Amino acid sequence: MEYNNPLVSVITPAYNAERFIRQTIESVLAQTYSNWEMIIVDDCSTDKTVEYIKHYIKTDSRIKLIIQEKNRGSAIARNTAMNNAKGQYLAFLDSDDLWYPEKLEKQLHFMIQKNIAFSFTKYVRMTEEGVLKNTFSKTPESVGYNDLLKHCVIGCLTVMIDRNKTGHHSMVNIRTRQDYAYWLTLTKKGHLAYGLPEVLAKYRDVENSISSNKIKAAKRQWFVYRQIERLNLFASIWYFSHYAWKGISNTIKYKLSKRKI
């Protein structure tokens, strides 16, 4: 590569993640790009999550663990990791998701080559057991603030940010959708999110997860419009109609694809 190997800080919140955390860490250890640090913030887990993380720390000093004294949610966990990160670049990876080995190398090259601050890639969905689905995310060439208000095409597990260009920003302390609000903050400040159209990550669909309930997700979307972005009622309805239609059309496409199987 034609650059001086900048440090990439991998931001990973974890809570009762004993089922998946070892696979997640292994996917970072397998990266072809080696100048990274993985900052895992445990949100007061009650299972063997911390035990498993400490095992990896013994064999690789690039893995770091911060244990929160009480459960405070993923927004605070991510902010804690970002506040302790030393890297110029931030990359986000939740404790149940996975990366392909060339994820960091290819995305970093993409960002440096194009001189951009904010990027994301395609990802494939998988079951809880890790079986890949025939479901892939889309990656427009670029996405701005108004685009994201209509529909978020950015998967958190695929995002990389150059903090030298964006400056430091924290995620808003809400139960979920804090990553979406973070993307809105960056794009509102003029940083377009650029898509790398290659599948470089695997998103795990976990049953009964916070993000799995569609009605609750819609309510959280509305909350972001009204309480976080402070959009007026007309603008909120306008953007929400796009969000709702996209959700309905995706559901229809999914059901039709299941019938063809």
C-alpha positions, 0 to 999 in steps of 0.5 A, a space after each residue: 500500500 502507498 501510505 504509512 500504515 495508519 492505526 485503525 481503532 476497531 470499536 466493539 461494544 459487548 453485552 452477554 456476547 459469549 455465543 459470538 464474541 470469539 468469532 468476532 475477535 477471530 475475524 479481526 485477528 484474521 485481517 490482512 491489514 495488521 495495524 489495528 487495535 480492537 477496543 471492546 467495551 463490556 457493558 456489565 455482562 453476566 455471562 462468560 464474555 469477559 472471560 473469553 475476551 481476556 483469553 485473547 488479550 493474553 495472546 495479542 496486545 492489540 486487543 483491549 478491554 474496558 469494563 463498565 461498572 454498570 449497564 449503560 447501553 451500546 451508545 455509551 459503550 461505543 463512546 467510551 471506546 471512541 474516547 479511548 481510541 488512538 487510531 486516526 481511523 475508526 471502524 465499527 464491529 458489533 460483538 455478534 458480527 464478522 468481517 471478511 479478512 480483507 475488509 480493513 485493507 480494502 476499505 482503507 485503500 479505498 478511503 485514502 485513494 479517494 481522500 474521503 472521510 466516511 465510507 461503508 461497504 456491502 454486507 451479507 446477512 447470516 442466521 444466528 448459526 452463521 449460515 449465509 443468506 442470499 440477502 445483501 445490502 446496497 451501496 450507492 456511490 455516495 449518500 448525503 444527509 437527505 438520503 439518510 433521512 429517507 432510508 439508511 443504507 449504511 450498516 454499522 459493521 461496515 463503516 470506517 471514519 477518518 477522524 482527522 477529517 471529521 473531528 471528534 463526535 459522540 453518539 447520542 445516548 439513546 437505546 438504539 439507532 444511535 449509530 444512525 443518528 451519528 451518520 446523520 451528524 457526520 453527513 449534516 456537517 458535509 461529509 458524504 458517505 461513500 460506498 465501496 460496492 464489495 461484500 466485506 462483512 457478515 451481519 448476524 440476524 439475532 432473534 429477539 434482538 433490539 433491532 429485529 422488531 419492525 414496529 419498534 424500529 419505526 417508532 425509533 425512526 420517528 423519535 430520531 426525526 422529531 427529538 434528535 434531528 428536530 425536524 418539523 412535523 411536515 418534514 418528519 411525515 415526508 421522510 417517514 413516508 419514504 422510510 415506511 415505503 422502503 420497508 414495505 417494498 423490502 418485505 414484499 420482495 422478501 416474501 416473493 423471493 421465499 415463494 420462488 424457493 
